[in-house]
Amino acid sequence: MRKETVYDYIGITIGSILTAMSLVMFLVPNKIAAGGVSGIATVLFYIFNWPVGLTMLAINIPLFFTGVRVLGVTFGIRTLYSILVLSLATDYLSPYLKTLTHDPLLAAIYGGVFAGVGLGIVFKFKATTGGTDLVARLLNHYFGFSIGKGLLMIDFLVITFAGVVFSAELALYALIGLFITSKAIDLVQEGFNISKGTFIISDHGAKIKKEILDNMDRGVTVLKGKGGFTDADKEVLLCIISRAEVARLKGLVYDIDQEAFVIITDVHEVLGEGFNENML
């Protein structure tokens, strides 16, 4: 087995265990069913006293093999491994890990963070935990729903189910947990180092480009544009900078052309010279 593959499975294991910890320490004890198969398993635990991990496994395994049969080997052995680790770790850790809070808001926040970081790590190492992702793909295959809409529908139904069984208030906490999980996944996937993308439209583009190249030591890409009102040809300068360089760039542009049109936006995970050069 290649070293890279070993690292991937270590990452999947860590991510799956973190997700299991979120269920054991925060979400399940506080009846926070924040969507997905884990949300269904949490509700069934309180109705029938079925173990959460075993219930997730019982739901995920048929889904996995249905997905493989219908969609092909999309997720592969890594996803099957992640499903097994998450399910087994959830039930195994339950007797050993204490519930850290009985405040549902804190449980939704910290459970969402743990789950999001764990799932983000699993996704980063080219696997998934199965569940609603597979269902969404099957809905897309059979009914033409987009995967995003499919995920939204499934999570909404799970949280509604939890609201009926538990309470509307706990369903609202589950929505908070779902939102935080989603944001935490994005942070892990895209990275914490947020750069800034700048688009500069100016009649003095050549001079601004030279100043950026010479004084800021940043690359500039020249895009060809056309004014929508004047129909005149325009050059659009694209430059990626760090957050600390924003004020410097704005000052540089202002000194050359006070009429310049400048757009500054967040850019996640910039890969290439001068930034993160690791593509994996």
N, C-alpha and C positions, 0 to 999 in steps of 0.2 A: 504493500500500500504506500502511495506517495506521501511525502511529508505534508504537502498541501492538503491532501484529503484527510489526514490525521488531524490537522489543525481545524479543518471544517467540522469534523465530528466533535471535537472538544468544544468548539464554539456553539454548536447545536445543543450539546449536553448542558452547557452553562445557561444558555438562553431558555431552554425548556425547564430547567430547575428553578430559575428566577420566576418564570411564569407560574410554576407550581407553588412557589412560596407566596406569590401574590394571592393565590386562591386560599391557601391554608391560613395565612396570618391576617388577611384583611377582608377579602370579598365574601367567601362562603360563611364565616361566622357571623357576618353582619347582614346576610341575605341580600348582597349586592350582586345581582345577575346582570352584568354589563354586556349582554349580547353573546352571540356565539354558542358553541357547543358547551363551553364551561358554564354559561348562563343557564342553559337547559338543565345541565347536570346539577347545578346548585338548587334550582327549583325542585327537581325530582328528589334530591336528597332530603328536603324538608317535607315532601309529601309522602315518600315511601321509605325514607331512611336508606336509600341506595348509596353506596360509596361514590363520591364524586369522580375519582380517577377511573374506577371501573366503568361507570356510566359513560364517561367521555370516550373510553376505549370501545365500548359496545356500540356507540354511535359512529365513531370515526372510522373503525375498521371496515364496516360495510360501505360507507361513503367512499373510502379510499379505493377499494376494489371496484366499485361501480364507476368511479372516475377513471380508473385505469382502463376498464373495459370500454367505456363510452368515448373517452377523450384521448386514450393512449397513455403511455408512461410519461405523464407531464411532470409529476412531482418526484417519482422515483423512490429509491430506497431511503434517501435522506429524510423525506417526509414521514415515511413509515417509522423510521427510527425516532424521529422527534415526537410523533404521536405516542409511541410506547414509553419513552422517557418521561414525557409530561404526565401521562396517565398514572404510571407506576410511582413517580416521585410524589404526586399529589396525595395518594393514599398512604405511601410509606412515611412521608414527613408529618402527616397529621398528628400522630401521637407525640411527636417530639418538638414541634414548633408551637409556641404559645400565640394566642390571639393578642396582637399588640395594642388594639384599641377597640372599644365598643361604640365609638362615635361614628355614625354612618358617613358623615362628611369626610372625616379623616380617612376612613376605610376606603371610600371612593377615590380620594386623591392619591393616597400612597399605594393602594392596590392598583390603581390605574398606572402609576409610574412604574411599579415593579413589573406589571404585565407588559406594558409598552416597551420597556427596556429589554425584557426577556424575548418578546416576539420580534423586536427589531434585530436583536442578535441572531435569532434563528433565521430570519429573512436574509440577513447580511451574509450568512454562510450557506445560502442557496437551498433553503428548505422552507417548509411551512408546517404549521401544526394541524393541517387538514381542516376539518370542520366546515365553517361557513364559506370559506374560500372555495372549497370543492362544490358545495351546494350552489354557490353563485355561478360557478362555471357550468354546472349542469343546467341551471335555469337559462343561461345564455345559449347553451347548445340546443335545448329543446324548445324554448319559448322566445328566444331572441332578445331577452333582457340584457342590458349592458351589465358587466360584472360589478361596476360601482353601484348601480341601482339594485342589483341582486343582493349585495352585501347590506345595503341600507334597509331593504325590505326585511331581510332575515333578522337583523339586529333589532329592528323596530318590533317585529312579531315576538321575539324572545323577551324583550323588555316589557311589552304589553302583557305577555303571559305572566311574567314575574309580578307586574303590578296587580293583576287579578288575584294571584295566589297570596302575595304578601300585602302590599299596599301601594297606593299611587305615590306616596312620599318616597318609598324605597325605589320605585321605578325612576323617579326624578334623580335620586342619588346615582342610580345605575347609569343614567344618561351622562352624568358628570364623569363617572369612571370611564365610560366608553370614549368620551371626548379626550380625556387626558391620555388614555391608552393610545389613541390615534396620534396625538401630538408627540408622545414619547417615541413611538415607532418612527415617525418622520425625523426626529432629532438623531436617533441612532443611525438611520439609513443615510441621511443627508449630511450629518456631521454638525458639531457645535460651532465650528469656525465659519461664521457667516461673513462672506465678502460682499462688496458692493459692485454692481454693474452700472456703468454710466454710459448714457447716450448723449452726445453733444452735437447740436446742429448750429452751425455758425457760418457766416460769410468769411470768417478768418480761420477756417478749419486747418489750413496748412501750418499756420503759425502756432495754433494751439497744439496740434499734433507734435510739432518740433519741440515745444516746451515740455510736453509730457514725456517724450522720449529722452530728452536731454537732462531735465531737472528732476523728474520723478522716477526715472529708470523703469517705466512701465511700458508694455507693448500697447499699440493702438491698431485697431482694424478699421479700415475705411470702407464704409458701406455706401452704395449708390442709392440715392433717394430722389424723390420728386415732390415738390410742394403741391399740396392738394388744391390750394386756392390760386397760387400764381402759375402753377404748372412748370416752374423753373427747376432745373436740375440742382440737387443739393448733395453735399457729402455729409454722411452721418458717422461720427467717430465713436467707436465702441472701445471702452477701456475698463478692465477689471482692476479694482484697487481694494486695499484693506479698509476697514472702518476708520482706522486712525488717519487715513490719507484723504478722507472726504473733504474736510475743511481746506486742506492744502489745494486740492484740485479745483474746488469752487473758487478759491481766491485767484488761482492761476488763470482760469477761464474769464473771470470777471475783470481782471487787469487787462486782458486782451480785447474782450468784446462784452460789453455790458448788456447787449441785446441777445446774447446767445441763449438758445433753448437747451436746457439741461434736464435730463431725466436720471434719477438715481434710484436704484431698486436693490433689494436683497438678492444675493446669489449664494446658493448652497453648494458646498463641495466642489470647489474649483480645482480642476486637475490640469497640470501642465507646469511649464517653467515659471518659477517665482512663487508657486503655490504648492499644493499637495501633488507630488509627482508620482504617488503610488496609485495605480489604477485599480487596485483590488481592495 
